[in-house]
Amino acid sequence: MTRTTMDDITAEYAAQDLAVSEPLRAVAKVTVAAKTDLGRIRENNEDKFEFYISEEESVLATKGQIFLVCDGMGGHAAGQIASELSCKCFIDTYLNHPTLDADSALRESVVAANRLVNLVGVSNPQRRGMGTTLSGLVLRQGEAKVVQVGDSRVYRFRNEVLEQITTDHTYVEELVRLGVLPREQAERHPQKNVLVRAIGAEDTVQPDIFTLDLQTGDRFLLCSDGLINHVPDVAIAEALRDLDPAKAAWTLISQALLGGGTDNVTVLIVRVDEVQTFEHSPL
């Protein structure tokens, strides 16, 4: 049997193909904090966070700063493998993708991660059905790009308002969207965590991509559902408003554990301290 590796998946986007470039017009100065916890019930942690913050002007201009949270699923440690592979493959593909169209690069990076996780799953009987969520944030040229598959979430806190940017790809959320189920019942529905989209679950997957303006003072939270299941939005907003990113991350994890800790829990917080703009390339 031929073994598929991440290098095989991403080989079509070689680093030397990055002949195109653009001037750096804006860059976000950020403070970042992240924390993950096993929870109080699980025996292994299937969550994974990753970020890539380059100091190279060309990378900041074309790719920006990358932040990811993945929440894996599957028996025999398959979920842990899925989230690890997805993070690595997504970032590697995105950084080496030759296009300057961020949406296209993000979409194809999700496709590459999905292909890798799916192939690894079908090639090993113990890993069949493995998959993962993927919630990503890219800060590039004065904008925020959010990419989403699954039910991990990305929030933005701005001007005292906490906004959920992503939409959960769950069976229950589909019922709410169709008007079949009231929102207040969705939070207590026994199938609220049944996914209708995930990385690796099918041969193909379609991510949601959102584009947001970026302001000094914005705070972004990427988190797995281990946080959402136990910590209400009002507590999330208070932590992001009142605490620095490191303290907020530890506080939110502690609140999730005190609330039951029934799942792995991961938070990644990005505070935008300044958005620098340039009329011309700074170097």
N, C-alpha and C positions, 0 to 999 in steps of 0.2 A: 504494500500500500504506500502511495506517495504521501509524504508528510508535508503539510502546508505550514509555513512559518509566517511571522509578521513581515519579514523581509520580502517574501513572495508577494504579499498583498500590496505592499507599498512601493515595490520596485519600479512601478510605472511612473512614479514621480521622483526622479533622481534629483539630488541637490544641484547638480550642474545645470539642470534645466531652468533654474531660476534666473533667467537672463533679464526678465522684466523687473522694473523697479519704479518707485515713485518717491517724491520728496516727502519728508516728514513734516506734516502740517500741524499736528497736535499730538501731545503725549500726556497721559495721565500719570501723575505721581500718586502712588497708592500705598496704603498700609494693609497688610494681609495677615490673617490669622486663621488657623484651621485646627480642628480636633475631631477625632473619631473614637468611639467607644464600643466595646463588645455588647454592652447592655447587660441585663440581669438574668437573661434566660438562654440566649444563644451560646453555643460552644465555640464558634469561630466567627470572625468578622468578614462579611461579604461586601462591606462598603469599601470604597476607595476614593481618595481625593488626590488631585494632582494639579500643579500649576507650573507655568513656564513664563518667566519674566526675563526677557533678554535686555542687555545693555547696548546691543548693536543697533545703530540707527536704521539700517536697511531692514532689519527684522521688525523693529517697532513700526516702521512705516508700512510694510507690506502685510505683516501678520498680527502685530499688536501683542498684547499680553493675554495669556490663556489660563483659564481656571475651569476645573472639572470636578464633578461629583458623580460617581456611579454606585449603584446598589445592585449587587449580583443576586442571582437566584439559581437554585439547582442543588441536588444532593451530591454527596461525596466530594465536598469542597469545590464543586463546579462553579458555584456562584462567585466564590472568591477568585477563581481563575478567570471567569468571564469579565468581572469588573476590572481586574488588572490588565487583561489583554485589551479591553476596550479603551481604557485610558491611554495606554502606550500607543496603540495603533492610531487612535484619533489624533493625538498630538503629533506623532511622526508624519502622518499623511498630510495634516494641515500645514505643518512647517515646510514641507517639501513640495507642496502643490504649486504648480507654475502660474496659476491665474492670479490676477489682482482683484478679481470679483470675490469678495469675502463670502457672500452667500453660497456661491458655487463651491468654493473650497470647503466650507463647513459641511455642506450637503454631501459632498463626495468623501469627506473624512468620516462621516457617519456611515456611509455605504461601505467603506473599507473596513471599519470596525465591525459592522454587522456581518460582513462576509467572513471575516476571520473567526469571530466567535461562533457563527453558524457552522463553519467547516470543522472547527475543533470539536463542536458538539456532536455532529453526525459521525465523526470518525472514531469516537470512543463511546461504547455503549453505556459506560458509567457516567458520561457527561451529556447524554441526550437530554434535550430540554433546557440546557443551560442558557442563561441570558442575563441581561443587566439593563438597568435604566441608564440614561446619560443626560445630565444637565450641564450645559457649558456656558461660559461667559467669556467673551473676547472684547477687550477694550482697544480700539484702533482708530486713529485719526479723529479723535473727538467724539466717537460714537461707541455705543455698547451694542454688541451682537449677542443674542441669546439663542442657543440651540437646545432642542428638547426632544427626548424620547423617553416615555415611561411616566412614573409618578414621583420621582424626586422633583424638587422645586427650585426655582430662582425667584427671589423677592428683591424689590428695591424699596429702600426707605428714603424718602425725600420730603422735606417741608412738613414733618410730623405725620406723614402718611405712609403706611406700609402697603405696598401694592404687590400682589402676586402676578408676576410677569408670565409665567408658564401655565399651561393647561394640563391637568393630569390626563394621561392616556389610559383611563380605566373604564371598565364596564359601567360603573355607577355614574361617572362623569358624563358618559354618553347618554345615559337615561336623563340626567339633569338637563343636558343640552337640548334633548329632544322634547323636554317638557313633561316627561313621563313621571319623574320623581322630583319632589320639592327639595331644595338645597338643604333645608334643615334635617330632612330624613337621610340624606346622603352620608352625613358624617357618622351615622349609626348603622348604616347598612352592612350586613355581614359579608357582602362581596365588594366592599369599597376598595380593596387592594388587588382585585383581579385586573390584570393588565390587558389592554387590547393592542398595545404596541410595546415592543422591547427590542433591544439590540440582541441579535442572534436567534430570536425565536422563529423567524421565517427567513426565506431566501433574500427578501428585500424588505426595506423599512423606509418610511418617509418621515423625516424630522420636521418639527415646527421650527421656524427661524423668525426671530423678532429683532427689529432695529429700534434703538432708543437713543435719544440725545443724552449727553453726558454733562453733568454739572459738578463743580466743586462741592463737596459735602455729601454727595450721594453715597449710600451704603448698600452694598449688594450682599445677599445671603444665598448661598447654594446649600441645600440640605437634603438628606435622605428622609424617607417617610418615618423613620424612627424618631425624628424630632416632631414632625407634624402630628403624629398620633397621640402625643402626650403634652405638647406645649401649645397653648392657644396663641392666636395672632397678636393679641394685646400684650402678652408677655414677650413675644419676639420683638415687637415694636419698642417696648420699654428697654430691652437689652441693647438694641441697636442705637437707640437715642442716647442712653445715659452712660454707656460703658465703652471703653476703647475696644478694638476688635479682639484682642487676646482675652480680656476679661469677659467680653460678651460671649465668645465661643465656649469658654469654660462654664459660664453660668447657664447657657442654654443646654449644654450637655447634662449638667447636674440636674436641671429641671426635668429633662426627659427621663433620667434615671429615677428621680423621686416620683415621677408620675407613673412609673411602672416598668420602664426600660424593657419592654417586650420585644424589642428588635435592636439590631445594630443601629447606632445613631452617629451621623456625621454632619458637621457644619463647616463651611468655609466662608469667611467674611472678607469682603474687599471694601475698604473705605477710600474714596477718592479725595485726596488731600488738596490736589491742585490739578487743573487742566491747563497745561502750557500750550500756547499756540505760537506758530512761527510763520512769518511772511515768506521766509526762504528756509532752506535746510539749515539747521543749527550748526552744522560742521562744515 
